[in-house]
Amino acid sequence: MARRIHRRKHPAVELNITAFMNLMVVLVPFLLMTAVFSHITILDLNLPAPGAKDVKQPKKPPYELRITIRKSMLVLSDNRIGLIQRILMKDKAHNFARLKETLKQVKARIPAHTNVTILAEQKTRYDDLIQAMDSARSFRTRLDGEWVYAELFPDISIGDAAK
């Protein structure tokens, strides 16, 4: 007699994913909290419009503060009294700390003014331009026991320096 092999039919098994779901509930928030997100800072700059040379100038021009980045110094000036201060290089680098201190003094004289124009020579280093913008925008100070940023001249325009 031939033996018959009877195979047992196994009932359908349900997949238990409860443990996996518990793992995901814990793991996803942990990964989101520890993820490093890149921060992008955007500066709004006031650039001249194309063909701005043809624009009529008002009879009395508004106050204009200028920072000129030269190869060997920073020159702070305005359109009313002219030269405010020449800031010579310190240790073969521009002295942006001195620039910031001078800008604080200018801001104390004209607190409502928020515009500054940064003029750079053709071969000015990018880092020097960024440091000049950072120095002109704000400064850190202590207020009621906390460090805060105080506004100097946040409205920045850039351009080419005259030779």
C-alpha positions, 0 to 999 in steps of 0.5 A: 500500500502506498503511503499517503502523505497528508500535509497539514494545512496551517491556518493563515497567520496574522502579522503582528506589527505592534512592536514595530509600530512602537519602535517607529513611534519612539525612533522618528521623533528621536531622529527628528530632534537629533537631525542637523538642519542647515541654516541659511541667512539671507541679507536684503540689499538695496542695489541700484536699479538698471539705468539709475544714473538717469534718475533726477536727484532731489535738491537736498540729498538725504544723509548718506553714510558710507564705508569704503573698503580700501586695500590698506584701510577702512574709510568711514564718511558721509555726504555732509561733513565728509571724512569721519574716520580712517581705520588703518589695518591691524595685524595685516587685517582690517580692524572691524572692531574699531569700525563697529565702535565708530559706527556706534558713535555715529548711531548715537548722533543720528539714531533714526538713520538706518542706511549705510552704503558699503563701497568696495574696491575691485579686488576686495576679499569676500570675507572683508565685505561680509565682515563690513556688513556684519559690523554695520548691521548690529552689535551685541550688548548686555541688557537686563543681564541678557545678551541682545543684538542692538541695531546699527544700520541694517539697511545696507547698499553695496557698490564699487569704490571710486579709484 
